[in-house]
Amino acid sequence: MASTATPHVPEDHILGVYNRAPLAFERGEGARLYTAEGEAYLDCLAGIATTGLGHANPKLVAVLKAQAEKLWHVSNIFRIPGQEKLAAALCEATFADEVFFTNSGTEAIECALKMARRYHWANGEPDRIEVIGFDGAFHGRSYAAVFAAGNPSYVEGFGPPLPGFRTLPFGDHEALKAAIGPETAAVILEPVQGEGGARAFPEARLTELRKLCDEHGVLLIYDEIQCGLGRTGKLFAYEWASDAAPDIMCVAKALGDGFPVGACLATARAGSGMVVGTHGSTYGGNPLAMAVGLAAFEELTRPETVENVRRATGRFAQGLAGLKDRYPDVIEEIRGKGLLIGLKLVSNNRAFMAAARERRLLIAGGGDNCVRLLPSLLITEAEVQEAIEKLERTCEDIRASASS
Ligand SMILES: *Cc1c(COP(=O)(O)O)cnc(C)c1O
């Protein structure tokens, strides 16, 4: 119902779509963030899995500065050598043959969804428009992205649902088998759900999903915006499963270490409908973004980076298992994959995040009453230890407040 009350004018003039912590930072270094007053926080949130190489990574700072003095922007009506280099590197490292660059994850998703429908249209099947997604998913905030994920609280009040989107229970292979058919254009999935609460899709199921899509001529889209680029201990999460490569994949977040850049990767076949004029972007893949993206991708693909992720993953797993044993009244379950870690809590996750903040530890929220740890992939062993200690303090604080 329309409200007739005088609208509330926000004191800070910021549209009130975020529930913001009363905290601001002035600078960052690695896994550390500092307020203007010089208070240090251990950052296990990393801009929501975005500053994967840490804050103010010196190599990226140098590259960004050098590019800033040469050329920022020209338009995609010209060749952009940085794009060609980064696209070649991404294709070399994956299933893909071609890449469209964007400024965000959402835009990469938008490209993927358009590409899937367009592929079938170009193949003489214009009625194949249905996109199947899974509950608990998050694919971004554009119209198509919210309907692809189907989260009711993200679509409510925004008019009639977009046609051709369907949401199934995450991991329910029988439901998928029943739903997939001649109208299905694509299945879209995060191999490890992020916002949904660090839920990993079973590896064997991923292989089955790939087979099922092939049997029905359906394109498989992975959203690896959060779980990709090394976070799970492989360059992409789908690599944990055998024979499970997608037709289309979206990446973003860590690709720019905080500089806005995303990409939609595709096989030549899946991308074949996207001819001149079907899609575009003003900023996507501009020289500034490509300079940072290239340098970041180089760092993300270094064997040392993956090794560090695996080492840190082991340390976290050990430390967190101990915490869960000692605080079963606080932590219900530990889940996720690699450095996309979820703690499903007994008590309210927002209260836990606030309590961790008091201990100078930054963590993210998540669906299903989870908190997520999404630290820099370069986090040191000492920092992992520190994170575990701060979490232990936080568990004590939560226990104390529950009994008082
Ligand atoms: C963050 C995220 C997106 C959206 O990316 P934006 O850059 O915010 O548009 C989409 N999918 C997943 C899995 C994400 O984590």
The ligand as an SDF file (V2000), in Angstrom:
LIG
                    3D

 15 15  0  0  0  0  0  0  0  0999 V2000
   28.6280  -10.7840   -5.8410 C   0  0  0  0  0  0  0  0  0  0  0  0
   27.9720  -11.8060   -6.6530 C   0  0  0  0  0  0  0  0  0  0  0  0
   27.2470  -11.4730   -7.8030 C   0  0  0  0  0  0  0  0  0  0  0  0
   26.9920  -10.0540   -8.2220 C   0  0  0  0  0  0  0  0  0  0  0  0
   28.1710   -9.3550   -8.5100 O   0  0  0  0  0  0  0  0  0  0  0  0
   28.1680   -7.7600   -8.4900 P   0  0  0  0  0  0  0  0  0  0  0  0
   29.5770   -7.4140   -8.8510 O   0  0  0  0  0  0  0  0  0  0  0  0
   27.7410   -7.3290   -7.1360 O   0  0  0  0  0  0  0  0  0  0  0  0
   27.2140   -7.3180   -9.5290 O   0  0  0  0  0  0  0  0  0  0  0  0
   26.6980  -12.5070   -8.5450 C   0  0  0  0  0  0  0  0  0  0  0  0
   26.8640  -13.7920   -8.1880 N   0  0  0  0  0  0  0  0  0  0  0  0
   27.5710  -14.1510   -7.0990 C   0  0  0  0  0  0  0  0  0  0  0  0
   27.7430  -15.5940   -6.7730 C   0  0  0  0  0  0  0  0  0  0  0  0
   28.1270  -13.1760   -6.2790 C   0  0  0  0  0  0  0  0  0  0  0  0
   28.7850  -13.5340   -5.1820 O   0  0  0  0  0  0  0  0  0  0  0  0
  1  2  1  0
  2  3  1  0
  2 14  2  0
  3  4  1  0
  3 10  2  0
  4  5  1  0
  5  6  1  0
  6  7  2  0
  6  8  1  0
  6  9  1  0
 10 11  1  0
 11 12  2  0
 12 13  1  0
 12 14  1  0
 14 15  1  0
M  END
$$$$
